[in-house]
Amino acid sequence: MPKLVGNYVGGYTWKEAQADMRAFKKELAGIDTGHFTKVIVKLPATPAEVKATRKALRVSQAVFAELVGVSAPSVKAWERGARRPDGVTSRLIRLLKKDPSFVKVWAKA
């Protein structure tokens, strides 16, 4: 049984757990109707991913915040685990982690 810690259950927020349940219900409906819907629920970037990406880019929290379009306190909260980035920002963080040279393209946009 997952351990309840604050607003998290086994590492998931209630919002994430509800999204998983909605996806599961759609899959169950597919069993009855024969029409399956593939639903992918991507979890937000973890504090370790955010920090590793920022370190790979060799930038401060303030500069990283400017790159991804958020405030510096948001980046601090992400790295502490107090908050999590939204889906689009998480994708950008993972993209920058995978290919740090993309920051040159992204910064010009």
GROMACS elastic network, one bead per residue, 0.5 to 0.9 nm:
[ bonds ]
;  ai    aj funct       b0    kb
    1    10     6  0.82796   500
    2     9     6  0.59328   500
    2    11     6  0.83274   500
    3     8     6  0.82884   500
    3     9     6  0.58585   500
    3    10     6  0.54382   500
    3    11     6  0.85086   500
    4     7     6  0.75120   500
    4     8     6  0.59673   500
    4    10     6  0.65995   500
    4    11     6  0.86884   500
    5     8     6  0.52056   500
    5     9     6  0.62850   500
    5    10     6  0.77963   500
    5    11     6  0.82798   500
    6     9     6  0.80412   500
    7    12     6  0.82344   500
    7    13     6  0.57877   500
    7    14     6  0.65971   500
    8    11     6  0.55953   500
    8    12     6  0.51018   500
    8    14     6  0.64310   500
    9    12     6  0.51564   500
    9    13     6  0.62607   500
    9    14     6  0.71420   500
    9    17     6  0.81128   500
   10    13     6  0.84401   500
   12    15     6  0.79651   500
   12    16     6  0.58979   500
   12    17     6  0.61998   500
   12    43     6  0.85833   500
   13    16     6  0.52021   500
   13    17     6  0.62524   500
   13    18     6  0.86467   500
   14    17     6  0.50052   500
   14    18     6  0.61168   500
   14    19     6  0.86361   500
   15    18     6  0.51450   500
   15    19     6  0.63080   500
   15    20     6  0.87473   500
   16    19     6  0.50552   500
   16    20     6  0.62724   500
   16    21     6  0.86788   500
   16    41     6  0.84137   500
   16    43     6  0.74324   500
   16    44     6  0.89635   500
   17    20     6  0.50791   500
   17    21     6  0.62679   500
   17    22     6  0.87486   500
   18    22     6  0.62085   500
   18    23     6  0.86281   500
   19    22     6  0.51185   500
   19    23     6  0.62546   500
   19    24     6  0.85893   500
   19    41     6  0.72320   500
   20    23     6  0.51065   500
   20    24     6  0.61223   500
   20    25     6  0.86713   500
   20    40     6  0.89863   500
   20    41     6  0.67476   500
   21    25     6  0.61456   500
   21    26     6  0.86701   500
   22    25     6  0.51021   500
   22    26     6  0.63748   500
   22    27     6  0.87564   500
   23    26     6  0.51647   500
   23    27     6  0.63613   500
   23    28     6  0.87410   500
   23    37     6  0.88773   500
   23    38     6  0.85022   500
   23    39     6  0.59054   500
   23    40     6  0.78372   500
   23    41     6  0.76740   500
   24    27     6  0.50470   500
   24    28     6  0.62059   500
   24    29     6  0.86594   500
   24    39     6  0.84602   500
   25    29     6  0.61724   500
   25    30     6  0.86550   500
   26    29     6  0.50680   500
   26    30     6  0.63817   500
   26    31     6  0.89919   500
   26    36     6  0.78767   500
   26    37     6  0.68053   500
   26    38     6  0.86335   500
   26    39     6  0.80323   500
   27    30     6  0.50517   500
   27    31     6  0.66991   500
   27    35     6  0.88588   500
   27    36     6  0.62291   500
   27    37     6  0.63266   500
   27    38     6  0.75012   500
   27    39     6  0.79584   500
   28    31     6  0.52105   500
   28    32     6  0.68831   500
   28    36     6  0.84865   500
   29    32     6  0.53281   500
   29    33     6  0.63014   500
   29    34     6  0.81625   500
   29    35     6  0.78919   500
   29    36     6  0.76997   500
   29    37     6  0.89136   500
   30    33     6  0.51352   500
   30    34     6  0.51696   500
   30    37     6  0.67001   500
   31    34     6  0.53882   500
   31    35     6  0.72028   500
   31    36     6  0.69766   500
   32    35     6  0.80677   500
   33    36     6  0.79519   500
   42    45     6  0.89863   500
   42    87     6  0.74440   500
   43    46     6  0.83901   500
   43    87     6  0.76181   500
   43    90     6  0.82956   500
   44    84     6  0.62049   500
   44    85     6  0.59596   500
   44    86     6  0.62491   500
   44    87     6  0.59931   500
   44    89     6  0.84648   500
   44    90     6  0.55704   500
   44    91     6  0.83352   500
   45    48     6  0.80893   500
   45    49     6  0.59440   500
   45    50     6  0.65467   500
   45    78     6  0.85965   500
   45    84     6  0.68014   500
   45    85     6  0.64248   500
   45    86     6  0.82575   500
   45    87     6  0.82475   500
   45    89     6  0.83517   500
   45    90     6  0.50073   500
   45    91     6  0.78939   500
   45    93     6  0.73624   500
   45    94     6  0.74841   500
   46    49     6  0.51263   500
   46    50     6  0.63553   500
   46    51     6  0.87146   500
   46    78     6  0.76580   500
   46    79     6  0.79623   500
   46    81     6  0.74958   500
   46    84     6  0.71331   500
   46    85     6  0.84623   500
   46    90     6  0.86788   500
   47    50     6  0.51833   500
   47    51     6  0.62198   500
   47    52     6  0.85124   500
   47    77     6  0.86646   500
   47    78     6  0.55144   500
   47    80     6  0.63932   500
   47    81     6  0.54313   500
   47    82     6  0.89027   500
   47    83     6  0.87762   500
   47    84     6  0.76679   500
   48    51     6  0.52192   500
   48    52     6  0.59240   500
   48    53     6  0.84471   500
   48    79     6  0.68783   500
   48    81     6  0.88257   500
   49    52     6  0.50855   500
   49    53     6  0.59910   500
   49    54     6  0.85179   500
   49    79     6  0.85019   500
   49    93     6  0.77322   500
   49    94     6  0.75314   500
   49    97     6  0.78616   500
   50    53     6  0.52596   500
   50    54     6  0.62445   500
   50    55     6  0.86420   500
   50    75     6  0.79576   500
   50    78     6  0.69915   500
   50    79     6  0.62280   500
   50    85     6  0.89515   500
   50    90     6  0.84813   500
   50    93     6  0.66550   500
   50    94     6  0.83302   500
   50    97     6  0.85353   500
   51    54     6  0.51155   500
   51    55     6  0.60731   500
   51    56     6  0.85102   500
   51    61     6  0.89363   500
   51    75     6  0.88388   500
   51    78     6  0.84716   500
   51    79     6  0.59288   500
   52    55     6  0.50644   500
   52    56     6  0.60108   500
   52    57     6  0.86164   500
   52    97     6  0.73655   500
   53    56     6  0.50297   500
   53    57     6  0.63054   500
   53    58     6  0.85773   500
   53    93     6  0.66221   500
   53    94     6  0.75440   500
   53    96     6  0.65816   500
   53    98     6  0.84215   500
   53   100     6  0.80167   500
   54    57     6  0.51798   500
   54    58     6  0.61679   500
   54    59     6  0.59859   500
   54    60     6  0.72751   500
   54    61     6  0.73258   500
   54    64     6  0.63415   500
   54    93     6  0.86370   500
   54    96     6  0.87520   500
   54    97     6  0.80565   500
   55    59     6  0.65442   500
   55    60     6  0.82030   500
   56    59     6  0.81097   500
   56    96     6  0.86540   500
   56    97     6  0.68981   500
   56   100     6  0.68529   500
   57    60     6  0.89741   500
   57    64     6  0.83512   500
   57    96     6  0.80487   500
   57    97     6  0.80648   500
   57   100     6  0.60526   500
   57   101     6  0.84925   500
   57   103     6  0.80449   500
   59    62     6  0.80250   500
   59    63     6  0.59535   500
   59    64     6  0.61255   500
   60    63     6  0.52707   500
   60    64     6  0.60826   500
   60    65     6  0.84793   500
   61    64     6  0.50276   500
   61    65     6  0.59727   500
   61    66     6  0.86128   500
   61    72     6  0.60045   500
   61    73     6  0.85071   500
   61    75     6  0.62811   500
   61    76     6  0.69884   500
   62    65     6  0.50884   500
   62    66     6  0.63709   500
   62    67     6  0.87713   500
   62    71     6  0.74777   500
   62    73     6  0.83784   500
   62    75     6  0.79160   500
   63    66     6  0.50797   500
   63    67     6  0.62599   500
   63    68     6  0.88660   500
   63    72     6  0.79974   500
   64    68     6  0.63662   500
   64    69     6  0.84383   500
   64    70     6  0.86079   500
   64    72     6  0.78479   500
   64    75     6  0.76857   500
   65    68     6  0.54049   500
   65    69     6  0.58713   500
   65    70     6  0.50116   500
   65    71     6  0.54586   500
   65    72     6  0.51585   500
   65    73     6  0.84051   500
   65    74     6  0.75637   500
   65    75     6  0.60534   500
   66    69     6  0.50280   500
   66    70     6  0.61459   500
   66    71     6  0.70263   500
   66    72     6  0.76929   500
   67    70     6  0.79412   500
   67   103     6  0.79441   500
   67   106     6  0.78195   500
   67   107     6  0.66319   500
   68    71     6  0.89724   500
   68    89     6  0.68460   500
   68    92     6  0.73962   500
   68    93     6  0.77678   500
   69    89     6  0.85771   500
   70    73     6  0.84523   500
   70    74     6  0.65149   500
   70    75     6  0.75012   500
   71    74     6  0.52981   500
   71    75     6  0.68519   500
   72    75     6  0.52468   500
   72    76     6  0.63855   500
   72    77     6  0.87259   500
   73    77     6  0.61056   500
   73    78     6  0.85864   500
   74    77     6  0.50464   500
   74    78     6  0.61589   500
   74    79     6  0.86659   500
   74    83     6  0.75955   500
   74    84     6  0.86613   500
   74    85     6  0.83168   500
   75    79     6  0.61981   500
   75    80     6  0.86012   500
   75    83     6  0.88176   500
   75    85     6  0.85307   500
   76    79     6  0.52182   500
   76    80     6  0.62256   500
   76    81     6  0.85770   500
   76    82     6  0.86167   500
   76    83     6  0.89437   500
   77    80     6  0.50999   500
   77    81     6  0.60285   500
   77    82     6  0.50524   500
   77    83     6  0.53865   500
   77    84     6  0.76997   500
   78    81     6  0.50421   500
   78    82     6  0.61112   500
   78    83     6  0.50509   500
   78    84     6  0.52883   500
   78    85     6  0.67469   500
   79    82     6  0.77585   500
   79    83     6  0.82598   500
   79    84     6  0.86074   500
   80    83     6  0.77388   500
   81    84     6  0.67716   500
   84    90     6  0.85647   500
   85    88     6  0.81401   500
   85    89     6  0.58739   500
   85    90     6  0.57527   500
   86    89     6  0.54439   500
   86    90     6  0.59850   500
   86    91     6  0.87007   500
   87    90     6  0.50564   500
   87    91     6  0.62712   500
   87    92     6  0.87396   500
   88    91     6  0.51422   500
   88    92     6  0.63397   500
   88    93     6  0.86893   500
   89    93     6  0.61023   500
   89    94     6  0.85961   500
   90    93     6  0.50254   500
   90    94     6  0.61838   500
   90    95     6  0.85310   500
   91    94     6  0.51332   500
   91    95     6  0.60808   500
   91    96     6  0.85895   500
   92    96     6  0.60887   500
   92    97     6  0.84795   500
   93    96     6  0.51611   500
   93    97     6  0.61104   500
   93    98     6  0.86170   500
   94    98     6  0.60892   500
   94    99     6  0.85634   500
   95    98     6  0.51069   500
   95    99     6  0.60951   500
   95   100     6  0.78369   500
   95   102     6  0.77981   500
   96    99     6  0.51515   500
   96   101     6  0.75941   500
   96   102     6  0.61917   500
   96   103     6  0.65426   500
   97   100     6  0.57621   500
   98   102     6  0.89195   500
   99   102     6  0.56984   500
   99   103     6  0.81237   500
  100   103     6  0.58587   500
  100   104     6  0.83501   500
  101   104     6  0.59066   500
  101   105     6  0.76795   500
  102   105     6  0.52685   500
  102   106     6  0.61248   500
  102   107     6  0.85178   500
  103   107     6  0.57386   500
  103   108     6  0.84623   500
  104   107     6  0.53188   500
  104   108     6  0.64889   500
  105   108     6  0.54574   500
  105   109     6  0.66725   500
  106   109     6  0.53554   500
